[in-house]
Amino acid sequence: EVIDRFFTNPESLLVGEDRVLAILFSDIRGFTALTELMQADQMVATLNTYFSLMVDIIMARGGIVDKYMGDAVMAFFGAPVEHTDDALRAVLASLEMQEALGRFNARQLELGKPEFHIGIGINYGLVTVGNIGSEKKMDYTVIGDMVNLASRLENLTKIYKQEVIISESVYREISKALPCRLIDKVLVLGKTQAQRIFTVKKQLDERETQAWMVYHRGLKHYYRREFAEAAKDFRRVSKLTPGDVVSAMYFDRCESFLKSPPPAGWKGVHVLTEK
């Protein structure tokens, strides 16, 4: 009966429209290990405090929390109310979430509890948004390939050791407002076209400004297959900002390519074999 009713009047079960939105995924790193350090009631109370902080920031920037998935949060910006700067709102929310996490962790340490570390991925593009579900339970939510990519970007924060990773579509929307850094050209599992991925900060100090300038110069050498020159720049970045994971990664790649050059037609794309 439900199936018959759906095919005769599908709008009764699913009403949707295509919208350009910013989608944000956030996830707590090593959550399973954290649960082993705290009792169940403590973990629930701590998670509730953490989620309250994150949700307040998302909503203050005009975002909608779509769902919680265990320790993960999915949110979107641009529906039901659209703004001209939804991508920027999402990115600012992500940076403020990281700032709030610092305060949260300071309190955790005072209480003798473990710190949380999160990664955030943001994408911007066309999705389907609407009330999706059944007659008994419906949710206002978003679906589509752009949502899946946002989730993949969040996963990439683990690989590249970044707090926030944004897609190129987000970068185009915010690059004039905030300093951005190209992280890599990647081909994610299930995709046929490479994606440029970036990280972003609210502002850079003098040393970071110099380091990012040298880093991007190194990337130009790298994509031109000038690996010796690129390696010099990436080594300098590591001296300017010790512990910089991405510049160290590129330095290692340059050393490898100097010994065994990439094939003809190489475009600097890193193929990922995991989601």
TADAJO-V143276 format. One record per backbone hydrogen bond with DSSP energy under -0.5 kcal/mol. CO is the residue of the C=O (numbers start at 0). NH is the residue of the N-H. If there is no record, write none. Layout:
BEGIN
((CO	NH) (CO	NH))
END
This chain:
BEGIN
((0	4) (1	5) (2	6) (3	7) (4	8) (8	11) (9	12) (9	13) (13	15) (14	130) (16	128) (18	20) (18	126) (20	124) (21	76) (22	122) (23	74) (24	120) (25	72) (26	118) (27	30) (29	33) (30	34) (31	35) (32	35) (33	36) (33	37) (38	42) (39	43) (40	44) (41	45) (42	46) (43	47) (44	48) (45	49) (46	50) (47	51) (48	52) (49	53) (50	54) (51	55) (52	56) (53	57) (54	58) (55	59) (56	60) (57	62) (58	61) (63	65) (63	75) (66	73) (68	70) (68	71) (71	68) (72	25) (73	65) (73	66) (74	23) (75	63) (76	21) (79	81) (82	85) (84	88) (85	89) (86	90) (87	91) (88	92) (89	93) (90	94) (91	95) (92	96) (93	97) (94	98) (95	99) (96	100) (97	101) (98	102) (99	103) (100	104) (101	105) (102	106) (103	107) (104	108) (105	109) (106	110) (107	112) (108	111) (116	28) (118	26) (119	164) (120	24) (121	166) (122	22) (124	20) (125	145) (126	18) (126	128) (127	142) (128	16) (129	131) (129	140) (130	14) (131	138) (136	133) (138	131) (138	140) (140	129) (142	127) (143	146) (143	147) (144	148) (145	149) (146	150) (147	151) (148	152) (149	153) (150	154) (151	155) (152	156) (153	156) (154	157) (154	158) (155	159) (156	160) (156	161) (162	119) (164	121) (165	197) (166	170) (167	171) (168	172) (169	172) (169	173) (170	174) (173	176) (173	177) (178	200) (180	198) (183	185) (183	196) (184	269) (185	187) (185	194) (186	271) (187	190) (194	185) (195	167) (196	182) (196	183) (197	165) (198	180) (200	178) (204	208) (205	209) (206	210) (207	211) (208	212) (209	213) (210	214) (211	215) (212	216) (213	217) (214	218) (215	219) (216	220) (217	221) (218	222) (219	223) (220	225) (221	224) (224	226) (225	229) (226	230) (227	231) (228	232) (229	233) (230	234) (231	235) (232	236) (233	237) (234	238) (235	239) (236	240) (240	243) (242	244) (243	247) (244	248) (245	249) (246	250) (247	251) (248	252) (249	253) (250	254) (251	255) (252	256) (253	257) (254	258) (255	259) (262	265) (267	184) (268	270) (269	186) (269	271) (273	188))
END
